Amino acid sequence: MPGAPRKSTPKVQPKVVEPVQVEPVQVVDEVDDDVFDLLSVLDTEDLPPLPVTLRGARAHIRRSYSGEESVKFTGHLRNQEVDEVLKLIAGEVDGAALSVALASFNTEQGVKLFNQIAKMSTLTEGEALALLPAYSRGMDGAQPSQDVNGTTAEAYAKS
């Protein structure tokens, strides 16, 4: 109505929320004897090393690892750092010798040999590295294009 006074809505003052102070987590260098270290679940059985040879390269495959070393192994695999994995498994010198020996094989054979080394280490039970189908058979493993009956020029002309 033209002559009626306007009602204004009361303004609400925003609440000021003070930040909550959180104590930082303390990293302890030494573990108490009565505290269970969860990383120890990843420790492997204490087994003697296995002597191996590959094209004249002699090495000893370790079979005893701490939980921390098990985590490093997985990290190196995730980043496809094969040389680092071999150094962890066989030591600096023997790991480098195995790496050179593996490089003399084709990809499929190298992966098969690497997986055997990883199994012998007891750090993995299955395949540590897997081949993609296109790697193992060249481009024969590639998926056919949608227009498999036409040539590239014909497919280009249709679009």
Contacts in CASP RR format, 6 or more apart in sequence:
PFRMAT RR
TARGET T0000
AUTHOR 0000-0000-0000
METHOD contacts of the structure
MODEL  1
MPGAPRKSTPKVQPKVVEPVQVEPVQVVDEVDDDVFDLLSVLDTEDLPPL
PVTLRGARAHIRRSYSGEESVKFTGHLRNQEVDEVLKLIAGEVDGAALSV
ALASFNTEQGVKLFNQIAKMSTLTEGEALALLPAYSRGMDGAQPSQDVNG
TTAEAYAKS
31 37 0 8 1.000
39 66 0 8 1.000
39 67 0 8 1.000
39 68 0 8 1.000
39 71 0 8 1.000
40 66 0 8 1.000
40 67 0 8 1.000
41 67 0 8 1.000
42 66 0 8 1.000
42 67 0 8 1.000
42 70 0 8 1.000
42 71 0 8 1.000
43 65 0 8 1.000
43 66 0 8 1.000
43 67 0 8 1.000
43 70 0 8 1.000
44 63 0 8 1.000
44 64 0 8 1.000
44 65 0 8 1.000
44 67 0 8 1.000
44 70 0 8 1.000
44 122 0 8 1.000
44 123 0 8 1.000
45 63 0 8 1.000
45 64 0 8 1.000
45 122 0 8 1.000
46 64 0 8 1.000
47 63 0 8 1.000
47 64 0 8 1.000
47 122 0 8 1.000
48 63 0 8 1.000
49 60 0 8 1.000
49 61 0 8 1.000
49 62 0 8 1.000
49 63 0 8 1.000
50 60 0 8 1.000
50 61 0 8 1.000
50 63 0 8 1.000
50 120 0 8 1.000
51 58 0 8 1.000
51 59 0 8 1.000
51 60 0 8 1.000
51 61 0 8 1.000
52 58 0 8 1.000
52 59 0 8 1.000
52 60 0 8 1.000
52 61 0 8 1.000
52 117 0 8 1.000
52 120 0 8 1.000
53 59 0 8 1.000
54 98 0 8 1.000
54 101 0 8 1.000
54 102 0 8 1.000
54 113 0 8 1.000
55 101 0 8 1.000
55 104 0 8 1.000
56 101 0 8 1.000
57 94 0 8 1.000
57 97 0 8 1.000
57 98 0 8 1.000
57 100 0 8 1.000
57 101 0 8 1.000
58 94 0 8 1.000
58 97 0 8 1.000
59 90 0 8 1.000
59 94 0 8 1.000
59 95 0 8 1.000
59 97 0 8 1.000
59 98 0 8 1.000
60 90 0 8 1.000
60 94 0 8 1.000
61 89 0 8 1.000
61 90 0 8 1.000
61 117 0 8 1.000
61 120 0 8 1.000
61 121 0 8 1.000
62 89 0 8 1.000
62 90 0 8 1.000
62 91 0 8 1.000
62 121 0 8 1.000
63 120 0 8 1.000
63 121 0 8 1.000
63 122 0 8 1.000
65 73 0 8 1.000
65 121 0 8 1.000
65 122 0 8 1.000
65 123 0 8 1.000
69 88 0 8 1.000
70 123 0 8 1.000
72 88 0 8 1.000
73 85 0 8 1.000
73 88 0 8 1.000
73 89 0 8 1.000
73 121 0 8 1.000
73 123 0 8 1.000
73 124 0 8 1.000
75 81 0 8 1.000
76 82 0 8 1.000
76 84 0 8 1.000
76 85 0 8 1.000
76 88 0 8 1.000
77 85 0 8 1.000
77 128 0 8 1.000
77 129 0 8 1.000
80 129 0 8 1.000
82 99 0 8 1.000
82 102 0 8 1.000
82 114 0 8 1.000
82 129 0 8 1.000
83 95 0 8 1.000
83 96 0 8 1.000
83 99 0 8 1.000
85 114 0 8 1.000
85 118 0 8 1.000
85 128 0 8 1.000
86 95 0 8 1.000
86 96 0 8 1.000
86 98 0 8 1.000
86 99 0 8 1.000
86 102 0 8 1.000
86 114 0 8 1.000
86 117 0 8 1.000
87 95 0 8 1.000
87 96 0 8 1.000
89 95 0 8 1.000
89 117 0 8 1.000
89 118 0 8 1.000
89 121 0 8 1.000
89 123 0 8 1.000
90 97 0 8 1.000
90 98 0 8 1.000
90 117 0 8 1.000
98 117 0 8 1.000
102 110 0 8 1.000
102 113 0 8 1.000
102 114 0 8 1.000
105 113 0 8 1.000
107 131 0 8 1.000
107 135 0 8 1.000
107 136 0 8 1.000
108 131 0 8 1.000
108 135 0 8 1.000
108 136 0 8 1.000
111 129 0 8 1.000
111 130 0 8 1.000
111 131 0 8 1.000
114 128 0 8 1.000
114 129 0 8 1.000
115 126 0 8 1.000
115 127 0 8 1.000
115 128 0 8 1.000
115 129 0 8 1.000
118 124 0 8 1.000
118 128 0 8 1.000
118 129 0 8 1.000
119 125 0 8 1.000
119 126 0 8 1.000
119 128 0 8 1.000
133 141 0 8 1.000
134 140 0 8 1.000
134 141 0 8 1.000
134 142 0 8 1.000
145 155 0 8 1.000
147 154 0 8 1.000
147 155 0 8 1.000
147 158 0 8 1.000
END
